[in-house]
Amino acid sequence: MFRQWDVQLMVLPAILFIFVFSYIPMYGVLMAFQDYSLFKGFSGSPWVGFKHFEMFFHAPEFWTVMRNTLVISVLKLCIGFPAPIVLALMLNEVGSRMFKRSVQTISYLPHFLSWVIVSGFIVSILSTDNGSLNILLEKLHLIDEPINFMSEPNYFWGILVATNVWKEIGFTSIVYLAAIAGINPQLYEAASMDGASRLRQMFSITLPSITPVIVVFSILAIGNLLNAGFEDILLLASNPVLKDVSDVLDTYVYRVGIQNNRYSYATAAGLFKALISIALLAFANYAARRSGNSLW
């Protein structure tokens, strides 16, 4: 530590940031086991044990919220996780440096837009009044009248997942492109001399070389499986008609716990989600360890 004091000093701000904003607030978990009152505080609020957990598990919306959370999370994982890998592999095969940089720049840009802008953009495209998608479908004679996509529960999951993929695919692919850039070019030269096609090189060299990065990101993605989203769902599902397909754990905690001042109930639901996430993370890491690539 003393020999690397300069490196340790660079890490210190990040450690302090995590300690102040991630570890100190953990004290608030006590609210889940109390009938917490803002006026009485932690010391004056009565202890109630697992009362709020039982209320959460027996709530009428519990199974609907869990179903929406799991379905949306699994869809984002199954579609959103491999999408940047595919994009990185495709960009790696592009010969024109100018075209490659143009595609990279265009695909990165949505990441830097806030969800407020993105949601407004999506609502405008899908609008029944001069919405681009409805106009296109009518011109192609695929529909006779505009479809109100943002009021149809059947379309919500697809719209949400597609929007998330479009927004994050370019930025997430940076990591995989960096991993691909670190592959020894001599491997490709040797494979080319042996007669391997570009497709064969992709599956025999590129993918195996970036497997450790893919495994680490997959572990983190599985650990975050219950984080179905908050801001994107809150903005895209503003229509009450979509509540049955859009209400997930985070939005439920915000709506029932925070807006109704049920802080202990909200904390109990949030703690339940955190415990399940830790269990999923540990399981994913255990499974990955058998392949030789794990976080710990």
GIKA-V414213 format. One record per residue. N is the residue number from 0. RES is the residue in one small letter. PHI is phi in degrees with one decimal (none if undefined). OMEGA is omega in whole degrees, 0 to 359 (none if undefined). BURIAL is b if it has 24 or more other C-alpha atoms within 12 Angstrom, else e. Layout:
n=[N	N]
res=[RES	RES]
phi=[PHI	PHI]
omega=[OMEGA	OMEGA]
burial=[BURIAL	BURIAL]
This chain:
n=[0	1	2	3	4	5	6	7	8	9	10	11	12	13	14	15	16	17	18	19	20	21	22	23	24	25	26	27	28	29	30	31	32	33	34	35	36	37	38	39	40	41	42	43	44	45	46	47	48	49	50	51	52	53	54	55	56	57	58	59	60	61	62	63	64	65	66	67	68	69	70	71	72	73	74	75	76	77	78	79	80	81	82	83	84	85	86	87	88	89	90	91	92	93	94	95	96	97	98	99	100	101	102	103	104	105	106	107	108	109	110	111	112	113	114	115	116	117	118	119	120	121	122	123	124	125	126	127	128	129	130	131	132	133	134	135	136	137	138	139	140	141	142	143	144	145	146	147	148	149	150	151	152	153	154	155	156	157	158	159	160	161	162	163	164	165	166	167	168	169	170	171	172	173	174	175	176	177	178	179	180	181	182	183	184	185	186	187	188	189	190	191	192	193	194	195	196	197	198	199	200	201	202	203	204	205	206	207	208	209	210	211	212	213	214	215	216	217	218	219	220	221	222	223	224	225	226	227	228	229	230	231	232	233	234	235	236	237	238	239	240	241	242	243	244	245	246	247	248	249	250	251	252	253	254	255	256	257	258	259	260	261	262	263	264	265	266	267	268	269	270	271	272	273	274	275	276	277	278	279	280	281	282	283	284	285	286	287	288	289	290	291	292	293	294	295]
res=[m	f	r	q	w	d	v	q	l	m	v	l	p	a	i	l	f	i	f	v	f	s	y	i	p	m	y	g	v	l	m	a	f	q	d	y	s	l	f	k	g	f	s	g	s	p	w	v	g	f	k	h	f	e	m	f	f	h	a	p	e	f	w	t	v	m	r	n	t	l	v	i	s	v	l	k	l	c	i	g	f	p	a	p	i	v	l	a	l	m	l	n	e	v	g	s	r	m	f	k	r	s	v	q	t	i	s	y	l	p	h	f	l	s	w	v	i	v	s	g	f	i	v	s	i	l	s	t	d	n	g	s	l	n	i	l	l	e	k	l	h	l	i	d	e	p	i	n	f	m	s	e	p	n	y	f	w	g	i	l	v	a	t	n	v	w	k	e	i	g	f	t	s	i	v	y	l	a	a	i	a	g	i	n	p	q	l	y	e	a	a	s	m	d	g	a	s	r	l	r	q	m	f	s	i	t	l	p	s	i	t	p	v	i	v	v	f	s	i	l	a	i	g	n	l	l	n	a	g	f	e	d	i	l	l	l	a	s	n	p	v	l	k	d	v	s	d	v	l	d	t	y	v	y	r	v	g	i	q	n	n	r	y	s	y	a	t	a	a	g	l	f	k	a	l	i	s	i	a	l	l	a	f	a	n	y	a	a	r	r	s	g	n	s	l	w]
phi=[none	-74.5	-70.2	-110.8	-58.2	-68.3	-69.5	-61.7	-65.2	-68.9	-80.1	-53.6	-59.2	-66.5	-64.4	-63.5	-61.2	-64.5	-63.2	-71.8	-99.1	-118.4	-92.6	-60.4	-64.6	-60.3	-58.9	-68.6	-61.1	-57.0	-60.1	-64.2	-108.7	-130.1	-89.7	-69.9	-127.4	-60.9	-81.0	-88.3	74.0	-67.9	-74.0	-95.5	-75.0	-72.5	-82.9	-127.4	67.4	-98.2	-56.4	-73.0	-66.2	-63.6	-63.0	-66.5	-68.0	-99.6	-66.8	-59.8	-88.4	-56.4	-69.4	-65.1	-63.9	-66.5	-61.7	-62.1	-61.6	-69.2	-64.3	-64.5	-65.1	-66.2	-63.6	-63.6	-69.5	-71.3	-103.0	-75.2	-72.8	-75.5	-57.3	-66.1	-66.0	-62.5	-61.8	-63.4	-65.5	-67.5	-65.8	-66.5	-89.3	-75.0	-83.6	-74.9	-66.3	-64.1	-64.5	-61.8	-67.1	-65.0	-63.8	-60.6	-62.3	-64.4	-75.8	-75.2	-54.4	-58.4	-60.3	-87.4	-89.9	-71.9	-65.9	-63.8	-69.0	-62.9	-63.5	-63.3	-63.8	-66.9	-61.1	-65.5	-65.3	-92.2	-63.6	-79.4	-100.6	62.3	-73.0	-57.9	-66.5	-63.9	-62.6	-63.3	-64.6	-71.0	-63.6	-85.1	61.3	-89.0	-135.8	-93.8	-143.3	-59.2	-102.4	-85.1	-60.1	-79.2	-120.9	-108.3	-56.5	-64.8	-95.6	-63.6	-59.5	-64.5	-63.2	-63.5	-66.7	-61.9	-65.5	-63.2	-63.8	-60.8	-74.2	-110.2	-60.6	-69.4	-68.2	-67.2	-67.8	-58.0	-62.4	-71.3	-65.1	-65.9	-66.4	-66.8	-63.8	-85.7	-74.6	-63.7	-61.2	-65.1	-64.5	-67.9	-63.5	-64.8	-66.1	-64.9	-66.5	-83.3	92.1	-74.3	-75.5	-62.7	-66.1	-66.2	-64.5	-62.2	-81.7	-97.2	-120.1	-63.9	-61.4	-61.2	-72.2	-99.9	-57.0	-57.5	-67.0	-62.5	-64.4	-61.5	-69.2	-69.2	-61.5	-64.6	-66.6	-68.4	-62.4	-98.2	-61.5	-85.7	-87.7	-70.1	128.3	-137.0	-64.0	-63.5	-69.7	-60.7	-85.9	-79.5	-107.4	-69.4	-74.2	-58.3	-62.7	-88.2	-57.5	-66.4	-113.6	-116.6	-75.1	-112.3	-56.5	-66.3	-70.0	-65.6	-61.4	-65.5	-73.9	-84.5	-84.1	-81.1	-66.2	-97.4	60.9	-96.9	-65.6	-65.7	-64.6	-64.0	-65.1	-62.5	-65.0	-66.2	-67.5	-59.7	-63.2	-63.7	-65.8	-64.1	-64.3	-63.1	-63.7	-65.1	-62.4	-63.9	-65.0	-63.9	-67.1	-63.2	-65.4	-72.2	-62.4	-69.6	-92.7	91.8	-128.3	-152.5	-77.1	-150.5]
omega=[182	179	181	185	181	178	179	180	178	181	186	180	179	179	179	179	181	181	185	188	182	185	179	179	178	177	180	178	179	181	181	183	179	163	192	176	179	184	181	180	182	185	184	182	182	178	183	179	185	182	185	175	179	177	180	182	181	179	181	184	189	185	177	179	180	178	180	180	183	182	180	180	181	178	178	180	185	182	184	181	180	184	179	176	178	179	180	179	179	180	179	181	181	181	182	181	180	179	180	180	179	179	179	182	181	182	178	191	183	180	185	175	178	180	176	179	182	180	177	178	181	179	179	180	185	182	176	179	179	174	185	184	179	178	180	181	178	178	179	179	177	176	180	179	183	178	177	186	185	176	180	181	182	183	192	182	179	179	182	182	180	179	178	179	180	184	190	187	183	183	180	181	180	182	182	176	178	178	179	180	181	179	180	181	181	177	178	179	179	179	179	178	178	176	180	177	179	179	179	177	180	183	183	183	187	183	177	182	181	179	179	178	179	181	180	180	178	177	180	180	179	177	179	186	181	175	184	182	178	185	180	180	182	183	182	182	180	178	181	180	184	186	184	181	185	183	179	184	184	180	178	178	180	186	185	185	186	183	180	178	176	188	180	178	179	179	179	179	179	178	176	179	181	180	177	180	178	179	179	179	180	179	180	179	178	179	181	181	180	177	179	180	180	180	177	none]
burial=[e	e	e	e	e	e	e	e	e	e	e	e	e	e	e	e	e	e	e	e	e	e	e	e	e	e	e	b	b	b	b	b	b	b	b	b	e	e	e	e	e	e	e	e	e	e	e	e	e	e	e	b	b	e	e	b	e	e	e	e	e	b	e	e	b	b	e	b	b	b	b	b	b	b	b	b	b	e	b	b	b	b	b	b	b	b	b	b	b	b	b	b	e	e	e	e	e	e	e	e	e	e	e	b	e	e	b	b	e	b	b	e	e	e	b	e	e	b	b	e	e	b	b	e	b	b	e	e	e	e	b	e	b	b	e	e	e	e	e	e	e	e	e	e	e	b	b	b	b	b	b	e	b	e	e	b	b	b	b	b	b	b	b	b	b	b	b	b	b	b	b	b	b	b	b	b	b	e	b	b	e	e	e	e	e	e	e	b	e	e	e	e	e	e	e	e	e	e	e	e	b	b	e	e	b	b	b	e	b	b	b	b	b	b	b	b	b	b	b	b	b	b	b	b	b	b	b	b	b	b	b	b	b	b	b	b	b	e	e	e	e	b	b	b	b	b	b	b	b	b	b	b	b	b	e	b	b	e	e	e	e	b	b	b	b	b	b	b	b	b	b	b	b	e	e	e	b	e	e	b	b	e	e	b	b	e	e	b	e	e	e	e	e	b	b	e]
